[in-house]
């Protein structure tokens, strides 16, 4: 059985196998520390049973007020070890984020993913996330940048689903206002 718990400082030095996975975006130690300190309840690790307690996956999120004065959450990083994919670990981590943000009164939760990551797109869609727009050249890969999908899921407070009412059909560049929110 998978155990989920709040991420601890020493965990940051135990999940190299997860961070070095080709499907995982690489972030700095400062990124992880900032999220761990500011939003500890949104920084979770899934651990395999047994005395070793191998890391199965992790999630880092944040909670803040947007330019429109709406409190919402953002999934900053989610990864699951290749050995534990397709058994519900990501779903478990995503459900935790949604519950925690609901408890805080957030209106919605959003995330970005590579447009080429069809498995992640299918997962998020199955969890109720809606593709709002394609963001051009979001991932600065060399030699070719990759587009991102901006997905959003309304939470309990958004009974009328206003947070997903606007869907952009034409790909967009990320604006400075958007960058402040993510």
C-alpha positions in Angstrom: 0.0 0.0 0.0 1.3 3.5 -0.9 1.9 5.9 1.9 1.6 9.6 1.3 3.1 12.2 3.5 4.2 15.8 3.6 7.6 16.2 2.0 10.5 16.7 4.4 13.8 18.4 3.8 15.8 15.2 3.7 13.5 13.8 1.0 15.0 16.3 -1.4 18.2 14.3 -1.3 16.5 10.9 -1.8 14.5 11.3 -5.0 17.3 11.6 -7.6 15.9 8.6 -9.4 12.7 10.5 -9.9 14.2 13.8 -10.9 16.5 12.2 -13.5 13.6 10.4 -15.3 13.4 11.6 -18.9 9.7 12.5 -18.5 10.5 14.8 -15.5 11.2 18.5 -15.8 14.4 19.4 -13.9 14.2 22.1 -11.3 16.8 23.7 -9.0 17.1 22.9 -5.3 15.9 26.5 -4.7 12.7 25.7 -6.5 12.0 22.6 -4.2 13.0 24.5 -1.0 10.8 27.4 -1.8 7.8 25.2 -2.3 8.6 23.0 0.7 8.8 26.1 3.0 5.9 28.2 1.6 3.4 25.5 0.8 4.4 22.4 2.9 0.9 20.9 2.7 1.0 21.0 -1.1 4.5 19.2 -1.1 3.8 15.5 -0.9 5.8 12.3 -1.5 4.4 8.9 -2.1 6.5 6.1 -0.5 6.5 2.4 -1.3 5.8 0.0 1.5 8.7 -1.7 3.2 11.7 -0.8 5.3 13.4 1.1 2.5 10.4 3.4 1.8 11.4 3.9 -1.8 10.0 7.2 -3.3 7.3 6.4 -5.8 6.5 9.9 -6.8 6.1 13.5 -5.6 4.0 16.6 -6.2 4.7 20.2 -5.5 2.0 22.8 -5.6 1.3 26.4 -4.6 -1.6 28.5 -3.6 -2.0 32.2 -4.4 -4.2 35.0 -5.5 -4.5 35.8 -9.2 -4.7 39.2 -10.9 -8.5 38.7 -10.8 -8.5 38.3 -7.0 -9.3 34.6 -7.2 -7.5 32.2 -4.9 -6.3 29.2 -6.9 -3.7 26.5 -6.9 -1.1 25.5 -9.4 0.6 22.1 -9.8 4.2 23.0 -10.2 5.7 19.6 -10.4 4.4 16.0 -10.5 6.4 12.9 -11.2 6.1 9.2 -10.7 8.9 6.7 -10.9 8.7 4.6 -14.1 8.4 1.5 -11.9 5.2 2.8 -10.3 3.4 4.3 -13.3 -0.1 3.3 -14.2 -1.1 2.0 -10.7 -2.7 5.2 -9.4 0.1 7.0 -7.7 -0.3 10.2 -9.8 -4.1 10.1 -9.3 -3.5 9.8 -5.5 -1.1 12.8 -5.5 -3.4 14.9 -7.7 -6.4 14.1 -5.4 -4.5 15.3 -2.4 -3.7 18.6 -4.1 -7.4 19.1 -5.0 -8.6 18.3 -1.5 -6.0 20.6 0.1 -6.9 23.4 -2.2 -10.6 22.9 -1.7 -10.1 23.2 2.0 -8.3 26.5 1.5 -11.2 27.8 -0.6 -9.4 27.9 -3.9 -11.6 28.4 -7.0 -9.6 26.1 -9.3 -6.2 24.4 -9.8 -4.2 24.6 -13.0 -1.1 23.1 -14.5 1.1 23.0 -17.6 2.3 20.0 -19.4 4.3 19.3 -22.6 2.0 19.1 -25.6 3.8 15.9 -26.6 2.9 14.1 -23.3 -0.2 12.3 -24.3 -0.2 10.0 -21.3 -0.3 13.0 -18.9 -2.9 14.7 -21.0 -5.1 11.6 -20.8 -4.6 11.4 -17.0 -5.4 15.0 -16.3 -8.5 14.9 -18.6 -9.7 11.8 -16.7 -9.4 13.7 -13.5 -11.6 16.5 -14.7 -9.0 19.0 -16.1 -10.0 21.0 -19.1 -7.5 22.1 -21.8 -7.9 25.9 -21.8 -5.1 26.8 -24.3 -1.9 25.9 -25.9 1.1 28.1 -24.9 3.6 28.5 -27.6 7.3 27.7 -26.9 6.7 27.3 -23.2 9.5 24.7 -22.7 12.8 26.2 -23.9 14.2 23.0 -25.3 17.3 23.2 -27.6 17.2 23.3 -30.6 13.3 23.4 -30.7 11.2 24.8 -27.9 8.0 22.8 -27.1 4.5 24.1 -26.6 2.6 23.5 -23.4 -1.0 22.7 -22.6 -2.5 24.9 -19.9 -5.1 22.8 -18.1 -7.5 23.8 -15.4 -9.9 22.0 -13.1 -12.7 23.9 -11.2 -12.9 23.1 -7.5 -16.0 22.8 -5.3 -16.3 26.6 -4.8 -16.7 27.1 -8.6 -20.2 25.6 -8.8 -20.9 27.3 -12.1 -17.5 26.3 -13.6 -16.7 29.9 -14.5 -12.9 29.1 -14.2 -13.2 26.9 -17.3 -15.7 28.9 -19.2 -13.2 30.5 -21.6 -11.3 28.1 -23.9 -8.7 29.6 -26.3 -8.7 27.9 -29.7 -5.7 29.8 -31.1 -2.2 29.0 -29.5 -0.9 31.9 -27.5 2.4 33.2 -26.1 2.7 33.4 -22.3 2.1 37.0 -21.2 3.9 38.8 -18.3 0.6 38.6 -16.4 0.5 34.8 -16.8 4.1 34.5 -15.7 3.2 36.2 -12.4 0.6 33.5 -11.7 2.8 30.6 -12.3 
